[in-house]
Amino acid sequence: TKVFVDALEPERRKWLKDTPFHKLLDMDRNIQNNGLIRKFASIFYTKDHSIELEGERHVITPQDVTKFLGIEDGDDEEVIKMPRRGEQTKVLPKLIKVFVRKGHKGICIDYVKKRLRDSWDEDTVKRAFILLALQYIIYPLSDRAYLHESCLHLVEDVSALNKKRWATFAITSLVNGIEKYKNYKGNTQIFIGGCALLLQLYATKGSITTPLECDKRGKMTRDKDCSGSSSSSKTIKSSHLEAMDTTRKIYENVMDEVRKCKNKMKVHKSQRDVMEDNYQNIFSILESQRDTTITTFQKSLDEHVAAVARDTRVDPQNVI
């Protein structure tokens, strides 16, 4: 994107036109809206890669990745798989020397940026561009400038870059990022890893080349949440999204309490066995009915919000 290709010489940009992420060269730097992404993440279903918009479920496909990010699947039969934690990958020593700081683990993003700007080796420039696109758009693992060394195996063979199934990988990255965000056990987790920008662009029919702004009335023109710039109360739409997110959190809290009760039982062994069986039954029921419970609640909530919209003469399209 323009964040890391500004001021590149025309020759370098010409080299990058032959990479699978070349459409990102024209991406505006003010596209991503993290507040909206968190809201859309609350109504995204990781099991089937779908999001509920205006009462309908929409499945995000590799074709959508191509439409919104300009990234296509190559003709490789195998999907891109990243190594599991602790799993070792063989990476050419020359790549480690170019992109990893000596004595450190992980790809050095400063090194990558420097290679993109200064190297006159075409393959090195292409590798640097792919790695930066992974770091900032396709596969960000955290809000820190960090990529695992295993990502180097993705760019080892430059001639095979366009053959890889990048669009499918972007969806996998999105799903993993949202799953990690929803399962986070701390107080708060603001950052959503993975290809979260894809979710925003899909839900808002956005574009990577058009920054999102508010009109003079403070109304949302594309996907920027303009309500934060005024002191007005929250919209029905934002309250609805927060309520659904709260539903999931309440469910997780209930499950946590069941686990705590099970772990803190201090009774006679024979009684404990019986109680453990009971708690396990409760646990199993809650787990098996998770999706049904949340879906039922959301349906009731949708109907309630729609009724409020009718009573207050609000356009239903702006509610759900």
GIBELGI-V701187 format. One record per residue. N is the residue number from 1. SS is DSSP state (@ for helix, = for strand, . for the rest). PHI is phi in whole degrees, -180 to 180 (999 if undefined). OMEGA is omega in whole degrees, 0 to 359 (* if undefined). Layout:
((N/SS/PHI/OMEGA) (N/SS/PHI/OMEGA))
This chain:
((1/./999/182) (2/@/-63/179) (3/@/-58/183) (4/@/-123/173) (5/@/-124/174) (6/./-58/174) (7/./68/175) (8/./-72/178) (9/./-64/180) (10/@/-53/181) (11/@/-64/180) (12/@/-66/180) (13/@/-61/178) (14/@/-64/177) (15/@/-60/185) (16/@/-73/179) (17/./-64/182) (18/./-97/181) (19/./-102/182) (20/./-68/181) (21/./-107/188) (22/@/-62/179) (23/@/-65/180) (24/@/-72/177) (25/@/-61/182) (26/@/-98/183) (27/./-70/177) (28/./-76/184) (29/./-79/185) (30/./-109/184) (31/./-83/191) (32/./-71/178) (33/./-124/187) (34/@/-66/178) (35/@/-63/178) (36/@/-66/180) (37/@/-60/179) (38/@/-63/179) (39/@/-67/180) (40/@/-69/178) (41/@/-62/182) (42/./-70/180) (43/./-117/177) (44/=/-100/181) (45/=/-102/185) (46/./-72/183) (47/./-65/182) (48/./-119/176) (49/./59/184) (50/=/-120/177) (51/=/-134/181) (52/=/-95/181) (53/=/-127/179) (54/./52/175) (55/./82/181) (56/=/-124/178) (57/=/-89/179) (58/=/-126/180) (59/=/-91/179) (60/./-84/186) (61/./-118/175) (62/@/-57/178) (63/@/-64/177) (64/@/-70/177) (65/@/-62/178) (66/@/-64/182) (67/@/-66/188) (68/@/-97/181) (69/@/-113/181) (70/./75/182) (71/./-108/184) (72/./-112/170) (73/=/-81/173) (74/./-82/184) (75/./-98/174) (76/./-62/178) (77/./-76/183) (78/./-89/176) (79/./-80/179) (80/./-74/179) (81/./-123/176) (82/./-88/181) (83/./-64/177) (84/./-72/180) (85/./-58/180) (86/./89/180) (87/./-79/183) (88/./-87/175) (89/./-125/179) (90/./-87/180) (91/./-123/180) (92/./-58/180) (93/@/-54/182) (94/@/-66/178) (95/@/-72/177) (96/@/-62/180) (97/@/-63/183) (98/@/-78/190) (99/@/-116/182) (100/./-119/178) (101/./-70/183) (102/./-59/179) (103/./84/181) (104/./-121/175) (105/./-106/179) (106/./92/179) (107/=/-73/179) (108/./-85/183) (109/@/-65/176) (110/@/-64/176) (111/@/-62/182) (112/@/-61/180) (113/@/-63/180) (114/@/-64/180) (115/@/-65/179) (116/@/-64/183) (117/@/-81/193) (118/@/-109/185) (119/./-73/175) (120/./-110/172) (121/./-94/186) (122/@/-59/181) (123/@/-64/179) (124/@/-64/179) (125/@/-63/179) (126/@/-65/179) (127/@/-61/181) (128/@/-62/180) (129/@/-64/179) (130/@/-62/181) (131/@/-63/179) (132/@/-70/176) (133/@/-65/176) (134/@/-64/183) (135/@/-64/188) (136/@/-99/188) (137/@/-129/190) (138/@/-85/190) (139/./-143/177) (140/./-69/182) (141/./-89/180) (142/./-158/178) (143/./-81/175) (144/./-91/179) (145/./-77/186) (146/./-147/170) (147/=/-133/179) (148/./-70/180) (149/@/-58/181) (150/@/-62/179) (151/@/-66/180) (152/@/-65/180) (153/@/-69/178) (154/@/-72/184) (155/./-112/183) (156/./-61/180) (157/./-100/183) (158/@/-63/182) (159/@/-67/182) (160/@/-102/184) (161/@/-58/183) (162/@/-75/179) (163/@/-88/185) (164/./-74/182) (165/=/-89/186) (166/@/-69/181) (167/@/-64/177) (168/@/-64/179) (169/@/-64/179) (170/@/-63/178) (171/@/-68/177) (172/@/-59/179) (173/@/-63/177) (174/@/-61/182) (175/@/-61/180) (176/@/-63/180) (177/@/-64/181) (178/@/-72/177) (179/@/-60/179) (180/@/-65/180) (181/@/-64/182) (182/@/-73/183) (183/./-93/181) (184/./-62/186) (185/./-98/180) (186/./-78/180) (187/./-68/179) (188/./-145/171) (189/./-137/185) (190/./-80/186) (191/./-77/172) (192/./-113/181) (193/./-79/180) (194/./78/184) (195/./-82/184) (196/@/-68/180) (197/@/-60/178) (198/@/-58/181) (199/@/-63/180) (200/@/-61/182) (201/@/-65/180) (202/@/-66/185) (203/@/-69/184) (204/@/-110/185) (205/./54/184) (206/./-84/181) (207/./-138/180) (208/./-75/182) (209/./-106/184) (210/./-118/176) (211/./-66/187) (212/./-102/185) (213/./-132/176) (214/=/-101/176) (215/./-81/185) (216/./-65/180) (217/./-87/181) (218/./76/182) (219/./-89/181) (220/=/-71/182) (221/./-87/175) (222/./-140/180) (223/./-140/178) (224/./-90/181) (225/./-82/185) (226/@/-88/184) (227/@/-65/182) (228/@/-70/182) (229/@/-86/179) (230/./-125/182) (231/./-95/181) (232/./-68/181) (233/./-70/181) (234/./-64/177) (235/./-72/177) (236/@/-60/182) (237/@/-62/182) (238/@/-67/178) (239/@/-64/179) (240/@/-63/180) (241/@/-65/180) (242/@/-66/180) (243/@/-63/178) (244/@/-65/178) (245/@/-65/178) (246/@/-63/178) (247/@/-57/180) (248/@/-65/181) (249/@/-66/179) (250/@/-62/179) (251/@/-60/180) (252/@/-63/178) (253/@/-65/177) (254/@/-61/180) (255/@/-63/178) (256/@/-62/180) (257/@/-65/177) (258/@/-61/179) (259/@/-64/181) (260/@/-63/179) (261/@/-61/181) (262/@/-64/183) (263/@/-78/186) (264/@/-98/181) (265/./-62/178) (266/./-126/180) (267/./-133/178) (268/./-59/186) (269/@/-55/182) (270/@/-64/178) (271/@/-70/180) (272/@/-61/180) (273/@/-59/180) (274/@/-65/182) (275/@/-67/178) (276/@/-62/178) (277/@/-62/180) (278/@/-64/180) (279/@/-64/179) (280/@/-65/177) (281/@/-65/178) (282/@/-61/181) (283/@/-59/182) (284/@/-64/180) (285/@/-64/180) (286/@/-61/183) (287/@/-66/183) (288/@/-70/183) (289/./-99/185) (290/@/-56/184) (291/@/-63/180) (292/@/-64/180) (293/@/-62/182) (294/@/-66/180) (295/@/-63/179) (296/@/-61/180) (297/@/-63/181) (298/@/-64/179) (299/@/-63/178) (300/@/-63/180) (301/@/-65/178) (302/@/-58/181) (303/@/-64/180) (304/@/-66/181) (305/@/-64/178) (306/@/-63/178) (307/@/-66/178) (308/@/-62/180) (309/@/-61/180) (310/@/-66/181) (311/@/-64/183) (312/./-98/178) (313/./59/177) (314/./-96/178) (315/./-64/181) (316/@/-54/180) (317/@/-66/179) (318/@/-95/182) (319/./-101/186) (320/./-122/*))
